[in-house]
Amino acid sequence: RDAPALLTEATGVFERRFWDEASGRVVDTWDRSFTSLDPYRGLNAAMHTVEAFLAVADVTGQRLWLERAGRIAAFAVAAAAGNQWRLPEHYDSTWQVELELNADRPDDPFKPYGATIGHGLEWARLLLHLEAAGAVGVDWLPAAVALFDRAVADGWAADGAEGFVYTTDWSGRPVVRDRMHWVVAEAIGAAAALHQRTGEARFAERYAQWWDYAHRHVIDHEYGSWHHQLDPANQPSGTVWPGKADLYHAVQATLIPLLPLAPTLATSLARGLVSRSPLA
């Protein structure tokens, strides 16, 4: 009953405080009183904003939110395309790229140095959702495939062992070799989405390969949930993400193969659009 009012309040705050119409992007972090804006701009926040805007467009029917999501994603695509599809994520207040940010602490949990493999995979899937929703401005499918292929080439078994490394440098060499649960979850989701969109067998093969890896190494069959971090030998670790702090990436990995590319996951579930996955 109170959901419409809450949504109106949330979108109003976002428009006043976080949306930058001039750039077609979002600012990142305010202090609690909304008096001091951090100069950092990042594509992590932008990526999750795209998810949010797609959901708002679904429930309100207002195309404005879809257009805004498309503007954000178009910038990300251009940035990746100009960098061999390794996504530069860190920027200053004028959106000048900062490729060496956190080179001295490369395993920062929110602003790691270099290319974050999981975000290339996550963006690949989001571009397909944008295409399915009718967003315009970029040829979304080729960009999605390019992001996916680069992330897989750089990240999967990059040091000889199974699993996705967390980050690489700008030439594709591994930097943080630990395996994060959310990365393989996003890989599974991206492979499922690309298979749904293209029908290509190679995406189904990767989907099966990565579920097998997750079953053998990442899923905690004794205590439940997924191990959040594995070391390069695929043993549980906790140097970056101790404990089990979230589950949403893993939940989405189970849902994406069962749902259409549009509308968004929550809307699809609410409408009962669940079907048996052709990948099962």
Backbone bond lengths (Angstrom), bond angles and torsions (degrees), N, CA, C in turn:
res aa  C-N    CA-C-N  psi(-1)  N-CA   C-N-CA  omega(-1)  CA-C   N-CA-C  phi
1 R - - - 1.467 - - 1.528 112.08 -
2 D 1.318 116.14 -37.83 1.470 120.16 -178.09 1.522 112.88 -90.98
3 A 1.322 117.40 -2.56 1.466 120.41 -174.36 1.531 113.22 -60.21
4 P 1.336 120.16 -44.96 1.478 118.38 -179.04 1.532 113.03 -59.44
5 A 1.333 116.93 -41.58 1.465 119.48 179.26 1.520 110.90 -65.95
6 L 1.322 117.30 -39.32 1.462 120.90 179.33 1.530 110.31 -65.75
7 L 1.331 116.64 -41.47 1.461 119.98 178.33 1.527 110.97 -63.84
8 T 1.321 116.94 -41.79 1.464 120.30 178.39 1.518 110.91 -61.73
9 E 1.320 116.91 -42.18 1.463 120.41 178.65 1.529 110.69 -64.20
10 A 1.332 116.95 -44.94 1.465 121.09 -177.40 1.526 111.25 -64.63
11 T 1.329 117.19 -45.43 1.453 119.19 -179.47 1.524 111.40 -68.14
12 G 1.321 116.54 -31.52 1.464 119.56 176.21 1.515 112.07 -65.32
13 V 1.317 116.78 -44.34 1.466 120.50 176.97 1.524 109.90 -61.45
14 F 1.313 115.52 -42.67 1.462 118.30 -178.22 1.523 110.35 -63.43
15 E 1.312 117.37 -44.53 1.466 119.63 -178.96 1.523 112.07 -63.95
16 R 1.321 117.14 -38.48 1.466 120.43 -177.64 1.517 112.20 -75.94
17 R 1.323 117.61 -36.14 1.463 120.83 -168.52 1.526 115.03 -108.22
18 F 1.316 117.98 -28.79 1.469 118.76 -169.49 1.527 114.16 -118.91
19 W 1.302 118.36 -28.14 1.458 119.71 -178.08 1.520 109.87 -81.80
20 D 1.336 116.31 130.34 1.463 122.84 177.41 1.532 107.30 -112.40
21 E 1.299 115.87 99.30 1.459 120.89 -175.16 1.522 111.78 -63.45
22 A 1.320 117.19 -36.08 1.466 120.16 -176.75 1.522 111.67 -61.75
23 S 1.328 117.18 -42.34 1.463 120.52 -178.28 1.519 112.46 -91.11
24 G 1.325 116.66 -18.81 1.452 119.53 -173.94 1.510 112.80 71.79
25 R 1.343 115.23 29.02 1.461 121.35 -178.71 1.531 108.81 -138.10
26 V 1.327 115.74 -171.80 1.456 120.02 -177.89 1.519 110.39 -122.35
27 V 1.329 115.20 149.25 1.459 119.82 169.37 1.518 107.34 -80.11
28 D 1.331 116.09 171.27 1.455 118.71 -167.53 1.527 113.81 -107.32
29 T 1.337 117.98 -57.76 1.461 120.02 -168.53 1.522 111.64 -141.11
30 W 1.333 115.61 125.66 1.463 123.18 169.21 1.521 109.13 -104.64
31 D 1.349 116.03 160.76 1.458 118.16 167.07 1.534 108.20 -75.70
32 R 1.314 116.65 175.39 1.466 120.04 -171.66 1.522 113.40 -66.58
33 S 1.317 117.17 -24.47 1.462 120.18 -178.74 1.530 112.49 -93.85
34 F 1.313 117.60 2.58 1.459 122.88 -177.68 1.529 111.76 57.17
35 T 1.320 115.55 40.00 1.467 119.33 177.01 1.530 112.11 -111.73
36 S 1.312 117.68 -21.92 1.466 120.72 -176.76 1.525 109.33 -128.53
37 L 1.321 115.70 120.06 1.458 121.83 -179.26 1.518 109.92 -100.32
38 D 1.313 116.73 124.21 1.459 121.61 177.33 1.529 109.45 -62.96
39 P 1.336 118.75 137.70 1.467 120.06 -179.95 1.523 114.02 -71.82
40 Y 1.307 117.73 -14.03 1.459 120.54 -179.16 1.529 110.66 -67.36
41 R 1.332 115.07 138.89 1.459 122.48 170.57 1.523 107.26 -125.95
42 G 1.317 116.58 137.73 1.455 118.35 -174.74 1.510 113.52 -143.00
43 L 1.326 115.40 152.23 1.457 120.40 -179.91 1.519 113.07 -84.97
44 N 1.335 118.32 -8.58 1.456 119.12 173.12 1.529 109.51 -67.49
45 A 1.328 116.36 -52.39 1.464 119.80 176.95 1.523 110.72 -61.24
46 A 1.336 116.77 -38.98 1.458 120.66 179.17 1.527 111.06 -61.68
47 M 1.318 116.53 -40.57 1.460 121.24 -179.45 1.526 111.23 -62.08
48 H 1.320 116.31 -46.62 1.458 118.91 -179.70 1.525 111.31 -71.37
49 T 1.332 117.03 -26.14 1.455 119.77 173.04 1.522 110.76 -64.93
50 V 1.317 117.42 -39.68 1.466 120.36 176.02 1.524 110.04 -57.93
51 E 1.326 117.07 -45.00 1.466 120.23 176.64 1.517 111.09 -57.50
52 A 1.335 116.19 -46.52 1.459 120.75 -177.99 1.528 111.38 -64.52
53 F 1.337 116.36 -43.27 1.461 119.69 -178.08 1.527 111.38 -66.11
54 L 1.315 117.56 -36.98 1.461 119.90 175.06 1.522 110.88 -61.15
55 A 1.329 116.94 -41.09 1.461 120.41 179.27 1.526 111.24 -66.90
56 V 1.340 116.74 -42.17 1.465 120.08 179.18 1.530 110.42 -63.93
57 A 1.333 116.91 -40.89 1.455 119.76 177.73 1.528 111.13 -60.13
58 D 1.323 116.78 -39.48 1.458 120.77 179.47 1.527 111.75 -61.80
59 V 1.325 116.69 -47.88 1.462 119.25 -170.90 1.523 113.06 -84.31
60 T 1.336 117.46 -21.12 1.467 119.58 179.58 1.515 112.82 -100.57
61 G 1.336 116.43 -22.09 1.449 119.73 -174.61 1.517 113.94 73.73
62 Q 1.322 116.86 9.04 1.465 121.48 -178.29 1.526 109.48 -90.53
63 R 1.316 116.50 115.37 1.461 121.26 -176.43 1.525 112.41 -67.49
64 L 1.330 117.17 -19.46 1.460 120.92 179.05 1.522 111.48 -51.14
65 W 1.325 116.84 -40.80 1.465 120.67 -177.27 1.520 111.06 -69.59
66 L 1.316 117.25 -35.93 1.451 120.99 176.59 1.525 110.19 -67.22
67 E 1.330 116.58 -40.55 1.458 119.91 178.18 1.521 111.08 -62.96
68 R 1.319 116.84 -40.93 1.466 120.09 178.58 1.523 111.04 -64.98
69 A 1.333 116.78 -42.66 1.467 119.67 177.11 1.515 110.79 -59.66
70 G 1.324 116.97 -39.38 1.450 120.53 178.72 1.516 113.10 -65.74
71 R 1.335 117.11 -36.61 1.472 120.05 178.23 1.522 110.93 -65.44
72 I 1.321 116.45 -42.73 1.466 119.67 177.93 1.526 110.13 -61.32
73 A 1.328 115.52 -48.90 1.458 119.82 -176.02 1.521 111.91 -65.67
74 A 1.319 117.18 -34.01 1.463 119.81 178.40 1.526 110.95 -62.83
75 F 1.327 116.79 -37.89 1.467 119.62 176.24 1.525 110.57 -64.35
76 A 1.327 117.03 -43.84 1.463 120.42 179.80 1.522 111.03 -62.08
77 V 1.313 116.95 -41.86 1.464 120.70 179.17 1.526 110.57 -62.55
78 A 1.325 116.77 -44.98 1.462 119.96 179.67 1.523 111.24 -62.59
79 A 1.336 116.70 -40.78 1.461 120.42 179.59 1.517 111.05 -63.77
80 A 1.326 116.76 -42.38 1.456 120.31 179.91 1.523 111.53 -69.32
81 A 1.321 116.31 -42.99 1.461 120.17 -178.38 1.523 111.56 -61.51
82 G 1.330 116.61 -32.80 1.455 120.40 178.62 1.511 114.00 -82.19
83 N 1.343 116.87 2.91 1.460 120.93 -176.85 1.531 110.80 -134.72
84 Q 1.336 115.67 37.96 1.469 122.10 178.88 1.531 111.71 58.46
85 W 1.317 115.60 30.27 1.467 123.99 178.08 1.530 113.46 66.39
86 R 1.332 116.36 16.53 1.467 121.28 166.47 1.532 106.28 -93.79
87 L 1.308 116.04 118.39 1.461 120.81 -165.98 1.524 112.17 -79.45
88 P 1.337 118.79 115.54 1.468 120.43 172.51 1.530 109.52 -75.01
89 E 1.311 117.85 124.02 1.464 120.48 -171.93 1.524 114.18 -107.10
90 H 1.316 119.04 -18.31 1.466 120.93 -170.34 1.523 111.12 -109.61
91 Y 1.356 115.37 133.38 1.464 121.95 -175.31 1.522 109.80 -141.87
92 D 1.336 114.94 160.95 1.463 119.39 173.83 1.532 109.45 -91.27
93 S 1.323 116.49 -171.49 1.466 121.07 -173.46 1.517 113.42 -66.47
94 T 1.332 117.49 -18.21 1.464 121.02 177.75 1.531 111.41 -104.15
95 W 1.309 117.20 14.72 1.450 123.98 179.33 1.526 112.69 63.12
96 Q 1.330 115.18 35.45 1.461 120.41 168.52 1.529 107.97 -89.72
97 V 1.308 116.71 129.19 1.451 121.06 -172.58 1.526 110.97 -66.58
98 E 1.334 116.10 144.56 1.462 123.18 177.57 1.526 107.95 -123.89
99 L 1.324 115.59 82.70 1.458 120.91 -173.73 1.521 113.48 -66.28
100 E 1.329 118.12 -25.49 1.460 120.32 -175.74 1.526 113.18 -99.43
101 L 1.314 117.35 9.61 1.465 119.36 179.50 1.531 110.38 -57.30
102 N 1.324 115.63 132.31 1.462 124.14 177.45 1.530 113.14 62.61
103 A 1.322 116.55 26.54 1.470 118.43 173.83 1.525 111.36 -61.13
104 D 1.339 116.36 -24.89 1.464 120.80 179.74 1.528 112.53 -84.83
105 R 1.291 118.77 -11.94 1.475 122.93 174.42 1.525 108.34 -142.53
106 P 1.315 116.05 73.73 1.465 121.29 -168.49 1.514 115.20 -68.27
107 D 1.342 118.26 -17.65 1.458 119.44 -178.45 1.521 113.03 -97.60
108 D 1.336 117.29 22.33 1.457 120.20 175.61 1.535 109.05 -50.31
109 P 1.344 118.74 131.32 1.467 120.05 -173.50 1.518 114.39 -68.21
110 F 1.338 117.99 -22.77 1.456 119.80 -178.36 1.529 113.68 -116.62
111 K 1.318 117.60 -24.73 1.457 121.45 -179.11 1.526 109.76 -132.53
112 P 1.319 118.06 60.88 1.464 119.34 -178.22 1.517 111.64 -68.83
113 Y 1.308 115.09 152.09 1.466 120.98 176.86 1.524 110.31 -69.29
114 G 1.313 115.69 146.14 1.456 121.17 171.42 1.515 113.44 83.50
115 A 1.331 115.47 -158.77 1.461 122.41 -179.21 1.522 109.16 -89.63
116 T 1.319 116.03 128.42 1.464 122.38 178.38 1.523 108.13 -93.54
117 I 1.318 116.44 111.34 1.463 121.73 -172.98 1.531 111.26 -57.58
118 G 1.304 116.71 -44.49 1.462 119.71 -176.66 1.506 113.71 -62.39
119 H 1.336 117.23 -31.03 1.456 119.41 -179.50 1.525 111.47 -74.37
120 G 1.331 117.75 -32.64 1.456 118.63 172.64 1.520 111.38 -60.01
121 L 1.325 116.62 -40.98 1.459 121.46 178.41 1.528 111.44 -68.83
122 E 1.325 116.29 -41.16 1.466 120.59 -178.58 1.528 111.15 -66.24
123 W 1.335 116.13 -43.77 1.460 119.50 176.71 1.528 110.92 -62.61
124 A 1.314 118.18 -38.22 1.465 120.84 179.20 1.524 110.27 -55.42
125 R 1.313 116.40 -46.39 1.467 120.02 179.33 1.525 111.36 -67.00
126 L 1.324 117.08 -42.77 1.461 119.67 -178.22 1.524 111.69 -61.37
127 L 1.318 117.55 -35.19 1.464 119.47 178.08 1.529 111.09 -62.42
128 L 1.310 117.37 -34.20 1.458 120.34 177.79 1.524 111.20 -70.60
129 H 1.327 117.02 -35.59 1.467 119.59 174.90 1.525 110.81 -65.05
130 L 1.328 116.42 -40.04 1.459 120.23 177.26 1.524 110.57 -62.15
131 E 1.311 116.88 -45.62 1.466 120.79 178.86 1.524 110.49 -59.40
132 A 1.330 116.64 -46.94 1.463 120.60 -177.82 1.521 111.88 -65.00
133 A 1.329 116.54 -31.05 1.465 120.65 179.53 1.520 112.27 -78.99
134 G 1.341 117.46 -12.93 1.453 120.54 178.64 1.503 115.28 98.70
135 A 1.334 118.21 15.56 1.459 120.58 177.25 1.523 109.73 -67.32
136 V 1.329 115.86 145.87 1.455 120.80 -178.08 1.524 109.83 -120.10
137 G 1.329 115.51 167.42 1.456 120.22 174.15 1.504 114.53 120.95
138 V 1.342 117.50 -25.33 1.470 122.24 -179.50 1.524 107.30 -141.59
139 D 1.313 115.84 148.91 1.466 120.27 170.96 1.528 106.70 -78.83
140 W 1.310 115.83 92.00 1.466 121.47 -164.64 1.516 113.57 -65.28
141 L 1.330 118.57 -40.61 1.466 120.03 -173.88 1.527 113.18 -63.45
142 P 1.319 120.41 -50.32 1.472 118.25 178.39 1.521 113.03 -58.84
143 A 1.330 116.75 -36.89 1.461 119.62 177.85 1.522 110.74 -65.83
144 A 1.329 117.00 -40.97 1.462 120.62 178.47 1.520 111.14 -61.48
145 V 1.323 116.82 -44.34 1.463 120.86 179.67 1.526 110.89 -64.51
146 A 1.336 116.85 -40.78 1.465 120.27 -179.87 1.523 111.65 -64.67
147 L 1.326 116.91 -43.36 1.469 120.50 177.62 1.527 110.61 -62.45
148 F 1.322 116.10 -45.72 1.461 121.16 179.65 1.524 110.86 -60.15
149 D 1.320 116.67 -50.49 1.462 120.19 -176.38 1.525 111.92 -63.04
150 R 1.332 117.58 -39.23 1.457 120.04 178.84 1.526 110.33 -65.91
151 A 1.325 117.21 -45.34 1.463 120.27 -178.97 1.523 111.17 -61.84
152 V 1.310 116.82 -41.56 1.462 120.21 -179.99 1.524 111.00 -68.33
153 A 1.334 116.56 -44.75 1.469 119.79 -179.39 1.519 111.69 -61.97
154 D 1.328 117.07 -40.94 1.457 120.75 -178.59 1.523 112.74 -80.46
155 G 1.336 116.53 -35.00 1.456 119.43 -164.69 1.511 117.42 -102.29
156 W 1.344 118.42 -33.00 1.454 119.84 -173.55 1.526 110.89 -80.10
157 A 1.338 115.79 123.93 1.469 122.16 178.79 1.521 111.36 49.86
158 A 1.315 116.46 38.38 1.466 120.93 -174.00 1.521 112.99 -67.63
159 D 1.325 116.55 -23.04 1.460 120.39 -179.54 1.526 111.81 -112.02
160 G 1.333 115.78 15.32 1.456 120.19 176.20 1.508 114.82 100.46
161 A 1.331 118.39 -19.93 1.458 121.82 178.17 1.523 109.71 -102.29
162 E 1.323 116.65 154.49 1.457 120.54 176.97 1.528 110.74 -59.28
163 G 1.304 115.70 156.67 1.453 121.56 177.21 1.511 112.11 108.64
164 F 1.338 114.93 159.91 1.453 121.92 176.66 1.523 109.85 -94.19
165 V 1.324 116.50 127.19 1.468 118.67 171.40 1.525 108.34 -67.09
166 Y 1.322 115.67 155.85 1.468 121.25 -176.26 1.520 111.06 -71.81
167 T 1.342 117.24 -49.47 1.462 121.09 -175.69 1.523 110.83 -141.90
168 T 1.338 114.37 159.70 1.461 121.05 171.78 1.525 108.84 -131.47
169 D 1.333 115.44 166.32 1.463 118.47 171.56 1.531 108.12 -82.08
170 W 1.330 116.67 -172.55 1.462 119.87 -172.33 1.521 113.41 -80.64
171 S 1.331 116.30 -1.35 1.459 119.09 171.23 1.527 111.35 -102.88
172 G 1.326 116.72 -0.23 1.457 121.00 178.60 1.508 115.09 95.63
173 R 1.328 118.34 3.91 1.466 120.57 178.29 1.530 110.20 -79.39
174 P 1.326 118.74 138.39 1.457 120.83 179.65 1.522 112.23 -59.14
175 V 1.326 116.35 139.29 1.461 122.52 174.73 1.527 108.52 -110.80
176 V 1.311 117.49 -64.93 1.468 121.61 174.02 1.517 106.93 -101.06
177 R 1.325 115.85 114.17 1.462 120.94 -171.67 1.524 113.39 -91.71
178 D 1.313 117.96 -4.74 1.459 119.32 176.57 1.527 110.61 -62.24
179 R 1.330 114.70 153.88 1.460 121.62 -179.69 1.530 109.10 -105.03
180 M 1.327 117.24 123.76 1.458 121.93 178.85 1.531 109.84 -100.03
181 H 1.322 116.11 139.43 1.466 119.08 -176.38 1.515 112.53 -59.40
182 W 1.348 115.86 -36.11 1.469 118.53 -173.95 1.516 111.78 -68.80
183 V 1.334 117.43 -23.56 1.461 119.99 -178.36 1.524 110.28 -70.58
184 V 1.318 118.00 -47.51 1.463 118.77 179.04 1.524 110.31 -69.04
185 A 1.334 118.06 -31.09 1.463 119.99 175.09 1.525 110.47 -62.18
186 E 1.327 116.77 -44.77 1.464 119.90 178.42 1.530 111.44 -68.03
187 A 1.320 117.43 -33.33 1.464 120.21 175.77 1.525 111.00 -62.48
188 I 1.326 115.74 -43.31 1.464 120.63 177.96 1.530 110.12 -60.73
189 G 1.341 116.31 -45.90 1.456 119.94 -179.96 1.517 112.55 -64.04
190 A 1.329 116.60 -41.92 1.466 120.07 179.89 1.526 111.09 -65.69
191 A 1.326 117.34 -42.59 1.466 120.22 178.68 1.523 110.94 -62.61
192 A 1.332 116.75 -41.34 1.469 120.02 178.79 1.520 111.01 -63.97
193 A 1.340 116.51 -43.84 1.457 120.33 -179.43 1.528 111.40 -65.00
194 L 1.318 116.96 -42.53 1.463 119.91 179.86 1.526 111.50 -67.68
195 H 1.319 117.16 -35.50 1.460 119.02 175.85 1.521 110.46 -66.38
196 Q 1.323 116.19 -42.27 1.468 119.19 178.06 1.530 110.91 -60.61
197 R 1.317 116.17 -39.79 1.469 120.25 -177.02 1.518 112.45 -76.25
198 T 1.328 118.43 -37.76 1.463 120.88 -172.09 1.517 114.77 -109.35
199 G 1.331 117.77 -26.20 1.450 120.95 -174.16 1.512 114.32 75.25
200 E 1.332 117.48 5.86 1.465 120.22 -176.51 1.530 111.12 -72.68
201 A 1.324 115.37 133.95 1.461 120.79 -176.04 1.517 112.26 -64.09
202 R 1.329 117.52 -29.53 1.466 118.50 -175.72 1.522 111.75 -62.76
203 F 1.310 117.56 -30.16 1.457 119.61 178.95 1.530 110.68 -74.29
204 A 1.324 117.10 -36.79 1.465 120.30 175.61 1.525 110.56 -64.81
205 E 1.327 116.65 -37.82 1.464 119.99 179.03 1.524 111.33 -65.48
206 R 1.322 116.48 -42.57 1.459 119.55 177.45 1.528 110.58 -65.11
207 Y 1.306 117.16 -41.48 1.469 121.92 178.28 1.531 110.28 -54.87
208 A 1.326 116.65 -48.91 1.467 120.41 -179.89 1.522 111.56 -65.65
209 Q 1.326 116.30 -40.71 1.466 120.71 179.96 1.517 111.00 -61.09
210 W 1.322 117.42 -43.22 1.467 120.36 -175.37 1.517 112.31 -77.29
211 W 1.326 118.04 -31.01 1.463 118.46 172.93 1.531 110.05 -66.21
212 D 1.308 116.44 -39.07 1.461 119.96 177.71 1.527 110.40 -61.19
213 Y 1.330 116.20 -45.16 1.474 120.14 177.45 1.528 110.64 -60.54
214 A 1.337 117.24 -46.47 1.459 120.32 -179.68 1.523 110.70 -60.57
215 H 1.322 116.74 -41.09 1.465 120.17 -179.94 1.524 111.33 -63.32
216 R 1.319 117.15 -40.12 1.462 120.29 -175.97 1.530 113.55 -80.08
217 H 1.316 117.42 -29.77 1.459 119.06 -170.64 1.533 114.95 -122.87
218 V 1.312 118.22 -35.39 1.470 120.03 -166.72 1.516 112.29 -98.16
219 I 1.308 117.76 -42.01 1.465 120.27 -179.79 1.524 109.45 -69.23
220 D 1.319 115.12 131.14 1.466 120.67 178.99 1.521 108.23 -88.66
221 H 1.322 116.77 97.42 1.456 121.58 -175.67 1.519 112.75 -75.12
222 E 1.317 117.17 -14.72 1.469 120.57 -179.23 1.522 111.86 -89.46
223 Y 1.341 117.16 -47.07 1.465 120.65 -173.49 1.521 114.05 -112.63
224 G 1.324 117.42 -2.70 1.449 120.82 178.10 1.516 113.41 91.86
225 S 1.312 115.35 168.61 1.465 124.04 -177.89 1.530 109.96 63.34
226 W 1.337 116.34 -161.66 1.453 122.57 -179.55 1.520 108.50 -119.56
227 H 1.329 116.81 142.28 1.456 119.35 170.17 1.526 107.72 -61.73
228 H 1.314 117.23 127.50 1.453 119.57 -174.51 1.520 113.01 -74.64
229 Q 1.312 116.91 -28.46 1.457 120.18 -176.51 1.517 108.97 -145.42
230 L 1.326 115.26 134.98 1.455 122.28 172.45 1.520 108.49 -119.14
231 D 1.331 116.24 149.87 1.464 119.30 176.08 1.536 109.21 -79.74
232 P 1.328 119.35 178.47 1.468 120.07 -178.12 1.527 114.79 -61.25
233 A 1.337 117.42 -15.94 1.462 121.03 175.91 1.523 111.65 -96.15
234 N 1.332 116.95 11.30 1.460 123.69 178.77 1.529 113.24 64.69
235 Q 1.324 115.02 35.41 1.453 121.30 172.87 1.537 109.10 -107.38
236 P 1.339 118.58 143.59 1.470 120.43 -177.60 1.528 112.38 -54.52
237 S 1.321 115.58 137.75 1.452 122.92 -178.82 1.531 108.05 -141.89
238 G 1.332 115.84 173.90 1.461 118.31 -179.16 1.509 113.35 -153.66
239 T 1.302 118.18 31.12 1.466 119.70 -176.00 1.523 112.17 -76.07
240 V 1.343 117.19 -30.54 1.460 121.36 179.30 1.516 111.04 -103.73
241 W 1.323 116.08 -47.83 1.470 121.31 -178.89 1.531 109.76 -125.10
242 P 1.320 117.70 82.67 1.468 119.07 177.73 1.527 111.27 -68.95
243 G 1.304 115.77 147.84 1.461 120.01 178.13 1.515 111.92 74.71
244 K 1.342 114.32 -159.65 1.470 122.06 -179.33 1.524 107.34 -127.08
245 A 1.334 113.88 87.18 1.459 119.88 -167.29 1.524 114.07 -83.23
246 D 1.326 118.58 -22.65 1.464 119.60 179.98 1.517 109.29 -153.80
247 L 1.322 115.20 166.34 1.459 120.83 -179.13 1.526 111.63 -133.65
248 Y 1.335 118.20 -3.60 1.458 118.25 -167.26 1.522 113.04 -67.52
249 H 1.332 118.17 -33.97 1.466 119.00 177.42 1.526 110.47 -61.37
250 A 1.321 116.36 -44.40 1.459 120.56 -179.16 1.527 111.19 -66.69
251 V 1.325 117.50 -41.58 1.467 120.54 177.38 1.526 110.35 -60.46
252 Q 1.336 116.35 -44.46 1.459 119.53 179.74 1.526 111.78 -63.32
253 A 1.326 117.09 -33.95 1.464 119.86 178.91 1.530 111.37 -62.18
254 T 1.334 116.72 -30.32 1.466 119.91 177.80 1.520 112.26 -81.71
255 L 1.338 117.47 -25.15 1.469 121.11 -175.62 1.521 113.51 -89.97
256 I 1.324 117.48 -38.43 1.464 120.85 -173.14 1.528 112.44 -54.66
257 P 1.351 119.95 -41.79 1.469 118.68 179.98 1.529 113.72 -66.49
258 L 1.320 117.29 -15.46 1.465 121.02 -175.67 1.515 113.32 -99.42
259 L 1.338 117.82 -4.01 1.460 121.69 -170.69 1.525 110.52 -125.30
260 P 1.334 117.19 156.57 1.471 119.45 175.79 1.524 111.07 -70.07
261 L 1.320 116.12 166.39 1.463 120.44 178.52 1.520 112.05 -72.05
262 A 1.296 117.54 -21.83 1.459 122.89 172.85 1.524 106.98 -147.25
263 P 1.331 117.60 143.27 1.467 128.38 2.02 1.531 112.16 -73.91
264 T 1.338 115.91 -172.19 1.456 121.72 -177.03 1.529 110.93 -65.80
265 L 1.322 115.51 168.97 1.463 120.23 -171.30 1.525 112.64 -57.26
266 A 1.329 116.65 -50.51 1.462 119.34 -176.71 1.527 111.33 -62.58
267 T 1.328 116.48 -41.89 1.466 119.85 179.61 1.519 110.93 -66.49
268 S 1.329 116.72 -40.89 1.462 119.64 177.42 1.518 111.55 -61.05
269 L 1.334 116.34 -42.93 1.467 119.53 178.43 1.522 110.80 -64.25
270 A 1.331 116.68 -42.82 1.463 120.37 -179.86 1.521 111.58 -61.74
271 R 1.320 116.53 -31.71 1.468 121.03 -179.06 1.522 112.74 -90.25
272 G 1.315 116.73 0.46 1.455 120.35 178.58 1.518 113.89 69.86
273 L 1.321 116.93 35.62 1.460 121.21 -175.97 1.526 112.83 -89.88
274 V 1.302 117.63 26.61 1.470 122.04 -178.30 1.531 108.73 -80.73
275 S 1.319 115.79 134.06 1.462 120.81 177.10 1.515 108.63 -135.74
276 R 1.313 116.01 166.11 1.458 119.81 177.89 1.521 109.12 -73.00
277 S 1.323 116.63 132.22 1.455 120.80 -176.74 1.526 110.95 -70.61
278 P 1.337 118.63 133.38 1.462 119.75 173.06 1.520 112.67 -67.49
279 L 1.337 116.70 -9.92 1.449 120.93 179.54 1.530 112.33 -89.90
280 A 1.337 116.66 -8.28 1.470 119.71 -174.94 1.525 110.39 -68.25
